[in-house]
């Protein structure tokens, strides 16, 4: 059973050359620092594509929910991801038929 006190974050990074990277974590500040430092814990992708900033973050209460959203975001086109970053309205447009959108909260950056 998952720990009720843990929050999971799904984030989108903007990397060099305007490339987008999506991931999940329980501590998005620590994770971003791992990406930019290119430490052993950073993603292989961000070791070769420098992370510049976090452009969107959602939070949810379970790892399962986080993995579902991450997988769906990764299926979007670059243009769809840009719309998702720009407006939370697209969150429901893209995902309301796939899962309960009420389980996710967009965070301010």
C-alpha positions in Angstrom: 0.0 0.0 0.0 1.3 3.5 -0.9 2.3 5.9 1.8 -0.5 8.5 2.3 2.0 11.3 3.1 4.0 11.1 -0.1 3.1 13.4 -3.0 4.2 12.5 -6.5 5.0 15.2 -9.0 4.8 14.9 -12.8 6.9 17.6 -14.5 7.9 18.8 -17.9 11.4 20.3 -18.4 12.4 22.6 -21.2 15.8 21.5 -22.4 18.3 23.1 -24.8 17.1 23.4 -28.3 13.5 23.7 -27.0 13.2 20.0 -26.4 10.7 18.8 -23.7 11.4 16.1 -21.2 8.7 14.6 -18.9 9.4 12.7 -15.6 8.0 11.9 -12.2 9.5 12.4 -8.7 8.6 12.9 -5.1 10.8 16.0 -4.8 10.9 18.1 -8.0 13.5 20.6 -6.7 16.0 17.8 -5.9 15.2 16.1 -9.2 15.7 19.3 -11.2 19.0 19.9 -9.5 20.0 16.3 -10.4 19.1 17.0 -14.0 21.1 20.2 -14.3 24.1 18.9 -12.4 24.2 15.8 -14.7 24.9 13.7 -11.6 24.8 9.9 -11.7 21.1 10.2 -10.7 20.1 12.4 -13.6 18.3 11.0 -16.6 20.4 9.8 -19.5 18.4 12.2 -21.7 19.2 15.3 -19.7 22.9 14.3 -19.6 23.0 14.9 -23.4 20.2 17.6 -23.5 20.9 20.3 -20.9 17.8 21.0 -18.8 17.0 24.7 -18.6 13.8 25.1 -16.5 10.7 23.4 -15.3 7.7 24.5 -17.4 4.8 22.5 -15.9 4.2 20.5 -12.7 1.2 18.4 -11.6 0.9 16.7 -8.2 -1.0 13.5 -7.3 -1.2 11.2 -4.3 -0.1 7.9 -5.8 2.8 6.6 -7.9 0.3 4.8 -10.1 -1.5 8.1 -10.9 1.8 9.7 -11.6 3.0 7.0 -13.9 -0.4 7.1 -15.8 -0.1 10.8 -16.4 3.6 10.6 -17.4 2.9 7.9 -19.9 0.0 9.9 -21.5 2.1 13.1 -21.7 4.9 11.3 -23.4 2.4 10.2 -26.1 1.5 13.8 -26.9 3.0 15.6 -29.9 5.4 18.5 -29.2 2.6 20.9 -30.2 0.1 19.2 -27.8 2.7 19.4 -25.0 3.2 23.1 -25.6 -0.6 23.7 -25.4 -0.7 21.7 -22.2 2.1 23.9 -20.8 0.3 27.1 -21.8 -3.2 26.3 -20.5 -4.6 23.9 -18.0 -7.7 23.7 -20.1 -5.9 21.3 -22.4 -5.4 18.9 -19.5 -9.0 18.0 -19.4 -9.3 18.0 -23.2 -6.5 15.5 -23.6 -7.0 13.3 -20.6 -10.6 13.4 -19.3 -11.5 10.2 -21.3 -8.5 8.4 -20.0 -8.6 8.9 -16.3 -10.1 10.9 -13.5 -8.5 14.4 -13.9 -9.6 15.4 -10.3 -6.7 13.2 -9.0 -4.2 15.7 -10.3 -3.5 19.4 -9.4 -1.5 21.7 -11.5 1.1 23.7 -9.5 2.2 27.2 -10.0 5.9 27.6 -11.0 
